[in-house]
Amino acid sequence: MRKILITGNMGYIGPACADQLKQAFPDAKIIGFDTAYFAHCLTTGDQLPERRIDGQIFGDVRSLDPEVLAGIDAVVHLAAISNDPMGNRFEAVTRQVNFESGVSIARAAKHAGVKAFVFASSCSVYGFAEGGPRKESDPLNPLTAYARSKIDCEAALASLADSSFTITALRFATACGWSERLRLDLVLNDFVAGAVSAGEISILSDGTPWRPLIEVRDMARAIEWAICRDTAAGAFLSLNAGSAAWNYQVIELAEAVARVVPGTKISVNPHAMPDKRSYRVDFSMYARLAPQHQPQIDLDRAVRDLCSGLNRTGFRDKDFRSSSLIRLRVLASHLESGRLDSNLMWAA
């Protein structure tokens, strides 16, 4: 393994991903490619995570120069408009970034001789799914622009894979855990922030929806596996990435945080509109194909690590849902200042 390119490396998952790949492939060069919307959203003081990789390229995935792919052996495609609120506000951009650019980069990567392409997809493609945990072969029900963009990209990527170009679409459970670029617009992270800052968790739904979760370091382990996976499962593979032990209802997540942060009060919104994004996921195929790369971090450890990280930074912001730790707020700030245009392109 000579060179690995990570798109979207300056986001929430990128630092953990880069560290895992550095450990797994110590002789490889790790190159980052990112437009840097969130480069300044650091939760590590004055330490820049990118100091640990071998090169950083700034650019938009919608206009990635194919020359960037010269000599690259594997591409990890993390770059995305990354959640439902952002996808709903910027629906056209979400399609451009999450779907169209993913396909165009994969085509260019194949042409450049890249051997492996890892696409960060999402279990949100299952949408509202009553009954048992969803398998990869079950019907999909994407409810948001974000989820639709992920499954559309998967479908297009399938036709590009062959014996010399392996593509793995990892349908990740909902991300959580501490990061050097922490996001608090994720369910478990939000609950921990509320407990640490105010001693209270405010559940915006009735608490009953199901959410499968995965910690960012376990996401990175899955990516490592996908880069070098056995092709016996096929040149193209869509795979639920997570653990059966991490299928939780939202209220259970809140209760887990309250156990770690004593005195935390939990409030549920009894008048909330039903949250249709509710699904359990079957991760048995991932367990069978990647037995050495299974999730290692349990819920209590993820909560403790989040608490520890927030406390190290002196975090006490009760109004954190309006802060720079919420990705939509950061984009709104860039737009209001004129740094970004309406297509989320840098204006200057």
SVG drawing of the C-alpha trace seen along z (x, -y; Angstrom):
<svg xmlns="http://www.w3.org/2000/svg" viewBox="-49 -39 56 55">
<polyline fill="none" stroke="black" stroke-width="0.4" points="0.0,0.0 1.8,-3.1 -0.8,-6.0 -4.3,-6.4 -6.4,-9.4 -9.1,-10.4 -11.7,-12.9 -13.5,-14.9 -10.6,-14.2 -11.1,-17.5 -14.5,-16.5 -15.7,-14.5 -14.6,-11.0 -11.4,-12.0 -8.9,-12.3 -9.8,-8.8 -9.7,-7.3 -6.3,-8.8 -4.9,-7.6 -6.2,-4.0 -4.9,-3.8 -1.5,-5.1 -1.4,-2.4 -2.6,0.3 -0.4,-0.7 2.7,-2.4 4.6,-2.6 1.7,-4.2 1.4,-7.9 -1.9,-9.3 -3.2,-12.3 -6.2,-14.4 -8.5,-16.2 -11.0,-18.6 -12.7,-21.9 -12.2,-22.9 -15.7,-24.1 -15.0,-22.8 -11.2,-23.0 -11.4,-25.5 -13.9,-23.5 -11.3,-22.0 -11.8,-20.5 -8.1,-19.9 -6.9,-23.4 -4.0,-24.3 -3.3,-20.8 -4.1,-20.3 -4.9,-16.6 -3.6,-16.9 0.0,-17.2 -0.1,-13.4 -0.8,-12.8 1.6,-13.1 -0.2,-15.7 -3.2,-17.9 -4.9,-19.2 -7.6,-21.8 -10.4,-21.5 -14.0,-20.8 -14.9,-17.2 -17.2,-18.6 -14.1,-19.7 -11.4,-17.3 -8.5,-17.3 -7.9,-13.8 -4.2,-14.4 -4.8,-14.1 -5.4,-10.4 -2.1,-9.7 -0.3,-7.0 -3.1,-6.5 -3.8,-2.8 -7.0,-3.4 -9.6,-6.1 -11.7,-6.6 -14.6,-8.8 -15.9,-10.5 -16.7,-13.8 -20.4,-14.6 -23.1,-17.1 -23.4,-15.1 -26.8,-15.0 -30.5,-15.5 -30.9,-19.2 -28.0,-20.1 -29.4,-17.9 -32.9,-19.4 -31.6,-23.0 -29.1,-22.3 -30.9,-19.6 -29.3,-20.3 -25.8,-20.6 -26.3,-17.4 -27.1,-15.6 -24.0,-17.2 -21.6,-16.4 -22.9,-13.1 -24.0,-11.4 -22.6,-13.1 -19.1,-13.8 -18.9,-10.3 -19.6,-8.7 -17.3,-11.0 -14.4,-10.5 -14.8,-6.7 -14.7,-6.8 -11.6,-8.9 -10.1,-6.7 -10.7,-3.6 -9.2,-5.3 -6.1,-6.2 -5.5,-2.6 -6.7,-2.9 -7.4,0.6 -9.9,0.0 -12.7,-2.6 -14.4,-2.8 -17.7,-4.8 -19.1,-6.0 -22.8,-5.2 -25.4,-5.1 -28.0,-2.9 -30.3,-5.8 -31.2,-4.4 -33.6,-2.0 -35.7,-5.0 -38.8,-3.9 -38.6,-0.1 -41.0,1.7 -40.3,5.4 -37.0,7.0 -33.5,5.7 -32.8,4.7 -30.4,6.8 -28.6,5.5 -31.0,7.3 -34.1,5.8 -36.2,3.0 -34.9,-0.5 -37.0,-3.5 -34.8,-6.7 -36.8,-9.5 -34.4,-12.4 -32.2,-14.1 -29.2,-12.8 -30.4,-9.2 -31.5,-9.4 -28.1,-10.7 -26.3,-7.8 -28.4,-5.1 -28.3,-6.7 -24.5,-6.8 -24.3,-3.1 -26.5,-2.1 -24.2,-4.0 -21.0,-2.7 -22.1,0.9 -21.6,0.8 -18.0,-0.5 -16.6,2.3 -14.6,5.1 -11.8,7.6 -9.2,4.7 -11.3,2.1 -13.0,3.1 -15.8,0.9 -17.2,1.2 -20.2,-0.9 -20.1,-0.8 -23.7,-1.5 -22.6,-3.0 -24.8,-3.1 -25.2,-6.6 -21.8,-8.0 -20.9,-8.9 -17.9,-9.5 -15.1,-11.9 -13.3,-13.5 -10.7,-16.2 -13.4,-17.9 -16.4,-17.0 -20.0,-17.3 -22.8,-17.7 -25.6,-17.3 -25.5,-13.5 -27.9,-11.9 -25.5,-10.4 -23.1,-13.4 -26.0,-15.8 -27.2,-13.9 -23.7,-13.9 -23.3,-17.6 -26.7,-18.3 -25.7,-16.3 -22.3,-17.9 -23.4,-21.5 -26.8,-21.6 -27.4,-18.3 -30.3,-17.7 -31.0,-15.7 -33.8,-17.1 -35.1,-14.4 -36.8,-16.1 -38.8,-13.1 -40.9,-10.7 -37.8,-8.6 -39.1,-5.5 -37.3,-5.5 -34.6,-3.0 -31.0,-4.1 -28.1,-1.8 -24.8,-3.5 -21.1,-3.1 -18.2,-4.9 -15.8,-6.8 -12.8,-4.6 -14.8,-1.5 -15.8,-3.2 -12.1,-3.6 -11.6,0.1 -14.3,0.9 -12.6,-1.4 -9.3,0.4 -10.9,3.7 -12.7,2.5 -9.4,1.3 -7.9,4.7 -10.9,7.0 -11.2,10.4 -13.0,10.0 -14.8,13.3 -17.9,11.4 -17.9,9.6 -16.1,6.7 -18.9,4.4 -20.3,4.8 -22.9,2.9 -22.5,3.7 -24.1,2.7 -21.2,1.6 -21.9,1.7 -22.8,4.1 -26.1,5.8 -25.2,4.7 -25.6,1.1 -29.2,1.2 -30.8,-1.2 -34.0,-3.2 -33.3,-6.9 -34.6,-6.8 -32.1,-4.0 -29.3,-6.2 -30.4,-9.0 -30.6,-6.6 -27.1,-5.4 -25.7,-8.9 -27.6,-9.6 -25.9,-6.5 -22.5,-8.0 -23.4,-11.6 -25.2,-11.3 -28.0,-13.7 -28.9,-14.1 -32.6,-14.8 -34.2,-13.4 -37.1,-15.2 -39.2,-13.7 -41.3,-15.8 -44.7,-14.1 -46.1,-16.4 -43.4,-15.7 -44.4,-14.7 -43.5,-11.0 -39.9,-10.5 -40.1,-8.2 -36.4,-7.7 -36.6,-4.5 -34.9,-1.3 -32.9,1.6 -30.1,3.1 -28.7,6.6 -24.9,6.6 -24.4,10.3 -22.8,10.1 -20.2,7.7 -19.5,10.0 -19.0,12.9 -16.8,11.1 -14.7,8.9 -14.3,10.9 -11.0,9.2 -12.4,5.7 -15.6,5.8 -16.5,2.8 -14.6,2.7 -16.1,-0.3 -19.3,0.2 -21.9,-2.5 -20.6,-3.2 -17.1,-3.8 -18.2,-6.0 -20.2,-8.1 -17.3,-8.3 -14.8,-9.3 -17.2,-12.1 -17.6,-13.3 -13.8,-13.3 -13.1,-15.1 -15.8,-17.8 -14.5,-18.3 -10.9,-18.7 -12.1,-21.6 -14.0,-23.2 -17.3,-22.8 -20.3,-24.3 -22.3,-25.8 -26.0,-25.2 -26.8,-26.8 -24.5,-24.4 -27.2,-23.7 -26.5,-27.2 -22.8,-26.8 -20.0,-26.0 -20.2,-22.4 -23.4,-22.1 -22.4,-21.7 -25.4,-23.5 -24.6,-26.5 -21.1,-26.6 -22.4,-26.6 -24.9,-29.3 -22.1,-31.5 -20.0,-31.0 -23.1,-32.0 -24.0,-35.0 -20.4,-36.3 -20.3,-35.9 -17.5,-33.3 -19.7,-30.8 -22.2,-31.3 -25.6,-29.7 -24.0,-26.6 -21.6,-26.2 -18.7,-27.2 -16.0,-29.5 -16.6,-33.0 -13.1,-34.2"/>
</svg>
